[in-house]
Amino acid sequence: VVYTRLAAGNALLPTDPRAAATVLGRALEEWSGLPYGNLAEHAALQAEAQRLVQLRRAAVTDRVEADLATGHGADLIPELTHLVADDPTDERLRGHLMLALYRADRQVDALAVFEDARALLRDQLGLDPSDDLVDLHTRILRHDPGLIVDRTPDEQAWTSAPNPYKGLRPFGTDDESDFFGQDELVQRILAAIAARPMVAVVGPSGSGKSSAVAAGVIPQLRLDDRCVVAVMVPGPSPFHALVAALERACPDVDVSPALRGDDLDLVRAVPLLLRGDQHLVLVVDQFEELLQHTNADVRKRFLNNVAEATQDPSCAVTVVVTLRGDFLDRMVQAMPDGTLLTDALVTASPLTAVDLAAAATRPAERVGVHLEPELVAELVVHMSDQPGGLPLFEYALTELFDARTGAILTRADYHRLGGLAGALARRAEQTYCALEPAQQHMCRQVLLRLVSVSETATTRRRTPLGELDAPGVDHNDVSTSLAAFDRA
């Protein structure tokens, strides 16, 4: 995973340095310590250990270059000073330090770094500085305005910073840069995908399992050209959803010849999608919808398709499902072979205090806004009483960010919003009260139709818009109610 991230970050560097900095930073966070530890001095390992040290140093240099390309300067000086001291003949690092010093209004110090490099290269290697370093020296002497890069969003004024939090919306595959705190779960899922034909990410509602797969796992899988990823949610017509997912993943392939309405549709479809040594990863989010919204015959055929595909050693597919924990026992019974599911479990555990702090602070820091330490501590404490409370956590931060009055989000502002649960209740009540009386009545009816109540669970229910229109129902009132809550 680290190697893949390094390659991806390096590839992004020329075109998207901000994304490169994020990807490289995450790779370096997972790569700490000396290669091989105490064994690095062994003769058989010395060359490889040294290669890994050099590879990591190059990755750090790439990450610093990405930071410089997005407008950083003074904040990089301590790190660059240390790096140059470790490798004083590295001209690229010297250039980075010169540029950081110049952006910190320390032109004299920047020029001194160049003179030191010139003397060192002549004394030790008998060489002159490279053309790139000489050119940078000249530009600093001339105060070239091109050396100052416009600040990117992570350094914009707090007033115009975009909100990095997602409210009640799950993280999507394009939200990787704002997704923090679930690294350990993501790595466990990736390891399971590499080892098993089926993986079930199980946890309570609101535990972050769908977000971890979408914003953590899928972006990593897509870094590998051999991996084809298809994503679906079952809904009331899981086979239609499956075909749509496969067509999105491979738009130039027609899978209809494989579909005969039996238990082998998926087995026949997979070879049509893949080329060479490619492998399909089929992600079925909210797997429990098969129990909620499909009839017994359709559910049985879909689960049989999954079982046949994952048990066939010639079928290059891995099925990854996310499943609410309170549906696990029923799904095990519904599967043609319950061990397929029980052997595939990856549990979405509650986030640790450190992970919660990262999930709260890192997205805001990326856009130049910070959280008061007391606020972070209180958020962590409140989350300890909220199993499955990540949507409330994310929503409170979203509201807090929108209501900010400065570059620092404070505990006092958090209390004014009503805290973890109060922020959501407050906005819901405001939205409802803003409707006309007739619209409020219709809103109650709409919300009731979006819930399924049974003896074992109360769950959300996906409802086609057409079901909300009935004789005597004012369509405008329905549309107004939906639009109001959608905006909120």
PyMOL commands that set and color helices and strands:
alter all, ss='L'
color gray80, all
select helices_A, chain A and resi 2-12+17-29+37-41+43-69+74-86+91-103+107-125+131-141+145-147+153-155+176-178+183-195+209-221+238-249+256-258+265-273+289-293+296-311+325-334+339-342+353-366+373-383+390-402+411-417+419-433+437-449+465-468+475-487
alter helices_A, ss='H'
color red, helices_A
select strands_A, chain A and resi 198-203+227-232+279-284+317-324+345-347+370-371+408-409+451-453+458-460
alter strands_A, ss='S'
color yellow, strands_A
deselect
rebuild
show_as cartoon
